[in-house]
Amino acid sequence: MLTKEQNERLTQTSIGTPMGELLRRYWHVVGTAPELEKEPVQPIRLLGENLTLFRSQRGEIGLIGERCAHRAISLAYGIPQENGLRCAYHGWTYDTEGHVVDMPFEPACLPLRIKAYPVQELGGLLWAYLGPEPRPLLPRYEGFVREDLDRRVSFKILPCNWVQCMDNSMDPVHFEHLHGHYGNYINRRLGKPPAMQTPRHLKIDFDVFEYGVYKRRLVEGEPEDGDDWTVGHPILFPNTLAQLQDAYHSYQIRVPIDDTHTMHVLYRGTLRSPDAAPQQELHVEREEVMYDEMGRVFAPVVIRQDEMAWIGQGPVSDRTIEHLATSDKGVALYHNLLLENIDRVERGEDPMAVVRDPEKNEPMIPIRHERVARAAFRPELAQQRVAAGS
């Protein structure tokens, strides 16, 4: 278990907090290019800060402070202009760097500036950097840059701290119980057949690498040369679970809105048929957590079962009452990595997985792939494994 102070060090995200300063060394998803094209001014909350995302009539993208420097009205009501975002109240206009570039009625434009952060597009997503300069490179992971994938993304706001989502990703054994036993129980209640087999975990392990951690498992019925044990799933530090195969890439990005809310971003790319037309734009969905009549998360499928576990720990999990066991060694490893990298930032060093070398970033960052995973849990995957020659 952790002390109250240690838990706060792990979970607080606002500016000036240890974790907030660590998280500000990374790029975070704030929206999508297709949505900003349709709605060019959007209120955003990220790392405890209220901000305004906008696209000018020139196509420039800005992320600036929440309120106008004149009379503090929300800039979410702003009007896009060629030169920036015009406040709806009195017309003061801000460029993408937060400078006031126009003050109607005033004899001179005062040298005022509000908060502003850089934004870049990658894979149809918009990414923001809220940290100090010089800013690092936006990591070019394979699923975001390959041109032969059809991509879709879904967003869901979760009423819980982001670390709860990541602890789940560092816990292989939960798959057997949460998705196996509990998932089958829910299916029985719904009058459906079991969705999962429930083989017992035999061993788990974790390998730290340059960009994060590989989690590996071996369960009954799986060979030791199977992908779940020899390759595993990468957790890209600090906040992304990846499932990577040649024809399918999935990234679960846990974006901290604030201490008690997380934007869960599920980004998937599927190999396009060679004779199919290229995808025109990223397919975007906005979803909500589903609850039953008793206020519990309704969780008949895997991703909702994870949401149930995250939300079921409360807005911020009280780790002072936890009792971590042998199966939680990945969770303990992840907490230690977070705390170690907080220390690195406090020493003025770059934390883990910050990318500054263009040669490492181009054309993409290589991450080890699986072929087929978890065939012992999902019988239909066994046939895919045979077809893949594994």
C-alpha positions in Angstrom: 0.0 0.0 0.0 1.0 3.6 -0.5 0.9 6.5 1.9 -1.6 9.3 1.3 1.3 11.6 0.3 2.6 9.0 -2.2 -0.8 8.5 -3.7 -1.2 12.3 -4.2 2.2 12.4 -5.8 1.0 9.8 -8.3 -2.4 11.2 -9.1 -2.4 15.0 -8.9 -2.2 16.5 -12.4 -2.4 20.3 -12.1 0.4 22.6 -12.8 3.1 22.7 -10.1 2.3 19.2 -8.8 5.0 16.5 -9.2 2.9 14.4 -11.6 1.5 17.4 -13.3 5.0 18.6 -14.2 6.0 15.1 -15.4 2.9 14.8 -17.6 3.6 18.3 -19.1 6.8 16.8 -20.7 4.6 14.8 -23.1 2.2 15.5 -26.0 -1.5 14.8 -25.2 -4.5 14.3 -27.5 -6.9 17.2 -27.3 -9.2 16.6 -30.3 -9.4 15.5 -34.0 -8.8 17.3 -37.3 -12.3 16.3 -38.7 -14.1 17.6 -35.6 -12.2 20.9 -35.6 -13.0 21.4 -39.3 -16.7 21.1 -38.5 -16.6 23.0 -35.1 -13.7 25.4 -35.3 -13.9 26.6 -31.7 -13.9 24.1 -28.8 -13.6 24.3 -25.0 -10.9 21.9 -23.8 -9.8 20.8 -20.3 -6.4 19.1 -20.0 -4.2 18.5 -16.9 -6.5 20.7 -14.8 -6.4 23.6 -17.2 -9.3 25.1 -19.0 -8.3 26.0 -22.6 -9.8 27.0 -26.0 -8.9 25.0 -29.1 -9.5 26.8 -32.4 -8.8 26.8 -36.1 -8.4 30.1 -37.8 -9.8 30.9 -41.3 -6.2 30.4 -42.6 -6.3 26.9 -41.1 -3.8 27.6 -38.3 -4.6 25.7 -35.1 -4.3 27.3 -31.7 -4.7 26.2 -28.1 -5.0 29.3 -25.9 -6.3 30.3 -22.5 -10.0 29.9 -21.5 -10.8 33.6 -21.1 -10.4 37.0 -22.9 -7.9 39.3 -21.2 -10.4 42.2 -21.6 -13.6 41.2 -19.6 -12.9 37.5 -19.0 -15.7 36.1 -21.1 -15.1 32.5 -22.3 -13.3 32.3 -25.6 -15.4 29.2 -26.4 -17.8 31.8 -27.9 -15.0 33.2 -30.2 -15.3 33.8 -33.9 -12.5 32.4 -36.1 -10.7 35.1 -38.2 -7.9 35.1 -40.8 -5.6 36.3 -38.0 -6.8 34.3 -35.1 -9.8 34.0 -32.7 -12.0 37.1 -32.2 -13.7 37.5 -28.8 -17.5 37.6 -29.2 -17.9 40.4 -26.5 -15.8 43.3 -27.8 -13.8 41.9 -30.7 -10.3 41.5 -29.1 -8.5 39.0 -31.3 -5.8 36.4 -30.4 -3.3 34.6 -32.6 -2.3 31.0 -32.1 0.5 32.2 -29.7 -2.0 34.0 -27.5 -1.0 37.5 -28.5 -3.7 40.2 -28.8 -3.5 41.2 -32.5 -6.6 43.5 -32.7 -8.4 45.7 -30.2 -11.4 47.4 -32.0 -12.2 51.0 -30.8 -8.9 51.3 -28.9 -6.4 53.8 -30.2 -3.5 51.2 -30.0 -3.3 47.4 -29.5 -1.9 46.8 -26.0 1.0 44.3 -25.9 -1.1 41.6 -24.1 -0.7 37.9 -24.3 -2.7 35.0 -22.7 -1.6 31.5 -22.2 -1.0 29.5 -25.4 0.3 26.0 -26.2 1.6 24.4 -29.4 -0.6 21.9 -31.3 0.4 19.4 -33.9 -1.7 16.9 -36.1 -0.7 13.3 -36.4 -2.9 10.4 -37.6 -5.9 12.7 -37.7 -5.5 13.5 -34.0 -4.6 16.9 -32.5 -1.9 16.8 -29.9 -0.9 19.5 -27.5 2.2 20.2 -25.4 1.8 22.1 -22.2 5.4 21.9 -20.9 8.5 24.0 -21.0 10.6 24.7 -24.1 12.4 23.3 -25.9 9.5 21.0 -26.7 10.2 17.4 -27.5 9.2 15.8 -30.8 5.7 14.3 -31.1 6.4 10.6 -31.1 5.6 9.0 -34.5 4.4 5.5 -33.4 3.6 3.2 -36.3 -0.2 3.1 -36.2 -0.4 6.9 -36.4 1.8 7.3 -39.5 1.3 4.2 -41.8 -0.6 5.1 -44.9 -2.1 1.6 -45.5 -4.4 1.7 -42.5 -8.0 2.7 -42.2 -8.3 4.5 -38.8 -11.1 5.2 -36.4 -11.1 6.7 -32.9 -13.6 6.9 -30.0 -13.6 9.2 -27.1 -15.2 8.6 -23.7 -15.0 10.7 -20.5 -14.4 8.6 -17.4 -15.2 9.9 -13.9 -11.9 8.6 -12.5 -8.2 9.3 -12.3 -6.0 8.2 -15.2 -3.6 6.1 -13.1 -6.4 3.6 -12.4 -6.6 2.9 -16.2 -2.9 2.4 -16.4 -2.7 0.2 -13.3 -5.2 -2.1 -15.1 -2.9 -2.3 -18.2 0.0 -3.4 -15.9 -2.1 -6.2 -14.5 -2.3 -9.2 -16.9 -4.0 -11.5 -14.4 -7.2 -9.4 -14.4 -8.0 -10.7 -17.9 -8.7 -14.2 -16.6 -11.1 -12.9 -13.9 -12.6 -9.6 -15.1 -13.0 -10.5 -18.7 -13.3 -14.3 -18.3 -15.3 -15.1 -15.2 -17.1 -11.8 -14.8 -17.8 -11.4 -18.5 -19.2 -14.9 -18.7 -21.3 -14.2 -15.6 -22.8 -11.1 -17.2 -23.5 -13.1 -20.4 -25.4 -15.7 -18.4 -27.4 -13.0 -16.8 -28.3 -11.7 -20.3 -29.2 -15.2 -21.6 -26.1 -15.4 -23.8 -23.4 -18.0 -24.1 -20.0 -17.5 -22.5 -17.7 -15.1 -24.5 -14.4 -16.3 -23.0 -12.6 -19.3 -21.9 -10.9 -18.9 -18.5 -7.5 -20.6 -18.5 -5.4 -20.1 -15.4 -2.3 -17.8 -15.5 0.9 -19.7 -15.0 3.4 -16.8 -15.0 3.7 -13.1 -15.8 6.7 -10.9 -16.4 7.6 -7.3 -17.5 10.4 -5.9 -19.6 11.3 -2.2 -19.4 12.5 -0.7 -22.7 13.2 2.7 -24.1 9.6 3.8 -24.6 7.8 1.9 -21.8 7.2 -1.6 -20.6 6.3 -4.9 -22.3 3.8 -7.0 -20.2 3.9 -10.7 -20.9 1.8 -13.7 -19.7 1.7 -17.5 -20.1 -1.6 -19.2 -19.4 -2.7 -22.9 -19.5 -3.1 -24.1 -23.1 -0.6 -21.6 -24.6 2.9 -22.7 -25.7 5.9 -20.9 -24.3 6.8 -19.7 -27.8 3.4 -18.0 -28.1 3.2 -14.2 -28.7 1.7 -13.4 -25.3 4.8 -14.7 -23.6 7.6 -14.0 -26.1 6.4 -10.6 -27.3 3.6 -9.3 -25.0 1.8 -6.0 -25.1 3.7 -2.7 -24.9 2.7 0.0 -22.5 4.0 3.2 -24.0 5.0 5.5 -21.2 3.4 7.3 -19.6 -0.3 6.7 -20.5 -0.9 4.4 -23.5 -1.6 0.6 -23.9 -0.8 -0.7 -27.4 -1.8 -3.9 -29.1 0.2 -4.2 -32.3 0.0 -6.7 -35.1 1.0 -6.2 -38.8 -2.6 -5.8 -39.9 -4.1 -4.2 -36.8 -2.9 -1.4 -34.4 -4.8 -0.4 -31.3 -3.8 2.4 -28.9 -5.7 3.1 -25.7 -4.6 6.6 -24.6 -5.6 7.7 -21.1 -5.6 11.5 -21.3 -5.8 13.2 -17.8 -8.5 15.9 -17.9 -7.9 16.6 -14.2 -7.4 14.6 -11.0 -10.8 12.9 -11.2 -11.6 12.7 -14.9 -9.9 10.9 -17.8 -10.5 11.2 -21.5 -10.2 7.6 -22.8 -9.1 7.6 -26.4 -9.3 4.3 -28.3 -7.5 4.7 -31.6 -7.5 1.7 -34.1 -6.0 1.2 -37.5 -6.9 -1.8 -39.7 -5.0 -2.8 -42.8 -6.7 -1.6 -45.9 -7.4 -3.9 -48.8 -4.9 -3.3 -51.6 -7.8 -2.5 -54.1 -9.7 -0.2 -51.7 -9.7 3.6 -52.0 -7.7 5.5 -49.4 -9.6 6.6 -46.3 -10.6 10.3 -46.7 -10.5 11.2 -43.0 -10.4 9.8 -39.6 -13.7 8.2 -38.4 -14.6 9.8 -35.0 -17.1 8.7 -32.4 -17.9 10.3 -29.0 -19.4 7.8 -26.5 -20.6 7.8 -22.9 -20.2 5.3 -20.1 -23.2 3.0 -19.9 -24.9 2.4 -16.5 -27.5 0.0 -15.3 -30.7 0.8 -13.3 -28.7 0.5 -10.1 -26.0 3.0 -11.2 -23.4 0.4 -11.9 -21.3 0.4 -15.1 -23.0 -1.9 -17.6 -20.2 -4.1 -18.8 -21.1 -6.9 -21.2 -17.9 -6.5 -23.3 -14.2 -6.3 -22.6 -13.6 -2.5 -22.9 -16.6 -1.8 -20.7 -15.4 -4.3 -18.1 -12.2 -2.3 -17.9 -14.2 0.9 -17.5 -16.1 -0.8 -14.7 -12.9 -1.7 -12.9 -11.5 1.8 -13.3 -14.6 3.7 -12.3 -15.4 1.1 -9.5 -12.3 2.3 -7.6 -13.8 5.8 -7.1 -12.7 9.2 -8.5 -9.2 8.7 -7.1 -8.4 5.2 -5.9 -7.4 5.2 -2.2 -4.2 3.2 -2.4 -3.6 3.5 1.3 -6.1 0.6 1.8 -4.7 -1.6 -1.0 -2.8 -4.8 -0.4 -0.8 -5.6 -3.5 0.1 -9.2 -4.0 2.3 -11.3 -6.3 0.1 -10.7 -9.3 0.5 -7.0 -8.9 4.2 -6.8 -9.5 3.5 -4.9 -12.8 1.4 -2.3 -10.9 4.3 -1.8 -8.4 6.8 -1.5 -11.3 4.7 1.1 -13.0 4.2 3.2 -9.8 8.0 3.1 -9.3 8.6 4.2 -12.9 6.3 7.1 -12.4 8.0 8.2 -9.2 11.5 7.7 -10.7 10.6 9.9 -13.7 9.0 12.5 -11.4 12.5 12.6 -9.7 14.2 13.0 -13.1 12.0 16.0 -14.0 12.7 17.5 -10.6 16.5 17.2 -11.4 16.0 19.0 -14.7 16.4 15.8 -16.8 14.2 14.4 -19.6 11.9 11.6 -18.4 11.4 8.2 -20.0 10.1 8.1 -23.7 10.6 11.7 -24.4 11.8 11.9 -28.0 14.3 14.5 -29.2 16.3 12.7 -31.9 14.7 13.1 -35.4 16.5 10.0 -36.6 14.7 7.9 -34.0 11.4 9.5 -34.9 11.5 9.1 -38.7 9.9 7.5 -40.5 8.4 6.0 -37.4 9.4 4.6 -34.0 9.7 0.8 -34.2 7.8 -1.2 -31.5 7.9 -5.0 -31.4 4.8 -6.7 -32.9 2.7 -9.6 -31.9 1.1 -12.0 -34.4 -2.0 -13.3 -32.5 -2.5 -13.1 -28.8 -4.6 -14.7 -26.1 -5.8 -17.7 -28.3 -6.4 -19.6 -25.0 -9.0 -17.1 -24.0 -10.7 -16.7 -27.3 -11.1 -20.0 -29.2 -11.6 -18.3 -32.6 -8.1 -16.8 -32.3 -6.6 -20.2 -32.3 -7.5 -20.6 -36.0 -6.0 -17.2 -36.7 -2.8 -18.3 -35.0 -2.6 -21.4 -37.2 -3.2 -19.3 -40.3 -0.4 -16.9 -39.1 2.0 -19.8 -38.8 2.5 -19.3 -35.1 
